[in-house]
Amino acid sequence: MMQQIRFGTAGESDSFAKLGYKTSLDVPAYTAKMGLNAFEYQCGRGVRLGLDKAAKMAVKAAENDILFSVHAPYYISMSSLEEEKRLNSVNYILQSCALVKALGGKRVIFHSGSCGKQSREAALEKAMDTMRRAVEACDEAGFGDLTLCPETMGKIGQLGTLDEVLALCSVDSRITPCIDFGHLNARTLGGIQTKQDYADILDRMGDALGDARAENFHVHFSRIEYTNGGEKRHWTFAETQFGPEPGPLMELFAERKLSPTVICESAGTQAEDAQWMQQTYRAAL
């Protein structure tokens, strides 16, 4: 199935309020004004947007060909040593699914959690089990048509290396990776320096998935400052002392005819930096 590449933002940029937009209902109009066609609604502190309001947003988004995704709560811990926390994680995913469905979207993005006091292998084993439960719960709740997207993480102690995320994607063919290139660069302490470094990540994903998910995956991108433990904070594209560089990746998307949804997570300039990526991609075509 041919999909189009999409560019958008994680949450509202600083320019949202500066341009006079006020509520969530204005998100589709703002996104369209910025020339973008994707928006990731942030539920990091919990799913608080009412489904009625979401449905109204969905109508406005459809008129402008804008696709919503939802970032699930940060409380998710798929590898927790406490079973109750793992079961709660499934509930947070279900809440996020209900919201993204109301928004007319398909994808729920989530953080898997940290390894804690266990080995990475043990943490991944628990996360795989929670992932299976989440898929079953989604099917039972009527969300079988939605896509769960585990995200690569920026701190070294977190579960979320490229290989760990690809392992979670092996649980079910609907699970699609959210590749956060800023996170991968941070957790490898600057491992993405060249176009070939990006190509290696895309190749690894293609080898592991072997299907359309390697073309239609989800992307988070921002420049991220890191310390020895990995991710420290997000910056804007203007702060070029922090990597990774977005340009080479956009060239690869064009050359390989990939169609991911590219969500910019810059600190306050998401929309403007998403525009930059979109323009760079189009120029590379």
Salt bridges, closest charged atoms under 4 A:
GLU40 OE1 - HIS218 NE2 2.67
GLU40 OE2 - HIS220 NE2 2.78
ASP65 OD1 - ARG6 NH2 2.80
GLU82 OE2 - LYS85 NZ 3.54
GLU83 OE2 - ARG133 NH1 3.25
ASP129 OD2 - ARG133 NE 3.07
ASP139 OD1 - ARG174 NH1 2.80
ASP145 OD1 - LYS101 NZ 3.14
ASP145 OD2 - LYS106 NZ 3.44
GLU151 OE1 - HIS71 NE2 3.16
GLU151 OE1 - HIS111 NE2 3.16
GLU151 OE2 - HIS183 ND1 3.21
GLU151 OE2 - HIS220 ND1 3.26
ASP163 OD1 - ARG204 NE 2.69
GLU164 OE2 - ARG120 NE 2.71
ASP172 OD1 - ARG174 NE 2.79
ASP180 OD2 - HIS183 ND1 3.06
ASP180 OD2 - HIS220 ND1 3.72
ASP203 OD1 - ARG256 NH1 2.76
ASP211 OD1 - ARG213 NE 3.08
GLU225 OE2 - LYS232 NZ 3.51
GLU231 OE1 - HIS183 NE2 3.23
GLU231 OE2 - HIS234 NE2 3.08
GLU245 OE1 - ARG223 NH2 2.90
GLU251 OE1 - LYS195 NZ 3.08
GLU255 OE2 - LYS195 NZ 2.65
GLU265 OE2 - HIS220 ND1 3.47
